[in-house]
C-alpha cells in the first residue's frame, strides 16, 4: 500500500526558507496530482499548492504565490515545496496529499511536517 512521508519542516526566522519533501512509497505509485496543504492551530486545513503528475501544471493559494514553488521528481516518486520569504502566518503543519483521479478528492495523506516561522 502506498504511503506518503513528509520531511523538511523546522523552525526558521521570518524571511527565511525551507524545502519540504514528500516521498511516496511503492514502485507502482500513480496519481493525477499531488498537493500540499497546511493546518494552523485552531484552523481548518487549507490548500497551499498542487501540481499535476504528468503535465506539471501548478496552482497556488493566493497567500503563497510568488513565494512558494511546488515541483516533482517522478523518478523518486517525490513532490517538493520550496518556501521562500517565510512569514509567521505560514506557521502550520504541512501535509502532502495525492489526488488519485482527476476531479476526485485528495484521498491519500501523509502524517505532516511542522513548520514554525518566528517573528
C-alpha positions, 0 to 999 in steps of 0.5 A: 500500500502506498504511503506518503512521508513528509520531511523538511519542516523546522523552525526558521526566522521570518524571511527565511526558507525551507524545502519540504519533501514528500516521498511516496512509497511503492514502485507502482505509485500513480496519481493525477496530482499531488498537493500540499496543504497546511493546518494552523492551530485552531484552523481548518486545513487549507490548500497551499499548492498542487501540481499535476503528475504528468503535465506539471501544471501548478496552482497556488493559494493566493497567500503563497504565490510568488513565494512558494514553488511546488515541483516533482521528481517522478523518478523518486516518486517525490513532490517538493515545496520550496518556501521562500520569504517565510512569514509567521502566518505560514506557521502550520503543519504541512501535509502532502496529499495525492489526488488519485483521479482527476476531479476526485478528492485528495484521498491519500495523506501523509502524517505532516511536517511542522513548520514554525516561522518566528517573528 
